[in-house]
Amino acid sequence: MHELSIAHSLVELAVEAAENTGMKRVQALYLKLGVLSGVVKESLEFSFDVVIEGTPLEGARLVIEDVPVQVFCSDCQEAHILPEPFPMRCPVCGTRTGQVLEGRELELYALEGGEENAGDDIKSPDR
Amino acid sequence: MQEMTLNPRIVEIRQNILKKNDLLARELRKRFQEAGVYVVNLVSSPGAGKTTLLTEMLTRLGERHSVAALVGDLATENDAERLRESGAKVRQITTGTVCHLEANMIEKTLAEWDLASIDFLFIENVGNLVCPSSYDLGENQRVVLFSVTEGEDKPVKYPTIVNSADVAVITKIDLAEAVGFQRERFYEALNEVRPGIPIYEVSVRTEEGIDEWITRLEADKAAFKKSVDSL
């Protein structure tokens, strides 16, 4: 159960990223979670709710996109998505392949949020 | 009173959540490379025989090379004491409640060592087949150990760590017959989750397979040195 420490790292990274991009209030965090990342989604969601209390992210939503395993098959010379992470065989021709192209992601993909402002929209560069 | 409004926007971040660990691991890998240290990270369940095999590896390799080890456990110095019997430089990392080693623990523990004087550095991870898979420690090679008593489907039950490993070592092979170890099924399971993974079978008690395993490590280290020297 290392999801708690991963949730801590996530919050740290997100707070930093929000500051860097001038986002004052974060409403949602978008994650890409590979099925080979070694992280259990439910544990991470649970840990996240615990960890954000008292941080600038309090109240933010966690939106997790599961990323399936994509392998490269040397026989077909093509990339294929595996319906299940294992066995690691090409779903088309059945050849074993260990060339993982996607599915190990543990990535903070995007932040959604905004500026709680007092009428200073005009100064905001993106609006 | 001014009305509070919100202009929601989405900003792409695209950063690895374990960025800090990964950056530090990359830095460590560079330091290891500059110092010519070959680093091996050993992972397994508790009780697979990491400490026993590592003591043997340190003893054997210690005859011809300068060897050192870091060992992670939640508590106690017991494993470090066992490993020290080999005569190698050993430091214990006690993680408290943390179920895996992280790059910053390695960096901190190594601080006083002169890396240039070490040929092989072994990192014995906390006994756990789940969490250590996510943490790069700057190693050259990750070795996953299973003992013959663990059941042939274990690699399929813990696919993520097997998939992240470079080599698999089957320990306590002297007990294979006694426990009805089904070699083919085990090899099949390993190959389903990490096709083509090299597999070694060893027993510290009977010394079966140890020479072969040591030879492999020395060859890996030699190849590493050659690649570093050619830089």
Interface residues (C-beta under 8 A of the other chain):
Chain A: M1 H2 S5 I6 S9 L10 E12 L13 A14 A17 T21 M23 R25 Q27 Y30 L31 L36 S37 G38 V39 P85 F86 P87 M88 R89 R96 T97 G98 V100 L106 E107 L108 Y109 A110 L111 E112 G113 G114 E115 E116 N117 A118 G119 D121 S124 D126 R127
Chain B: Q2 M4 T5 L6 N7 P8 R9 I10 V11 E12 I13 R14 Q15 N16 I17 L18 K19 K20 N21 V98 C99 H100 E102 V130 C131 S133 S134 V156 P159 T160 I161 N163 S164 N191 E192 V193 R194 P195 G196 I197
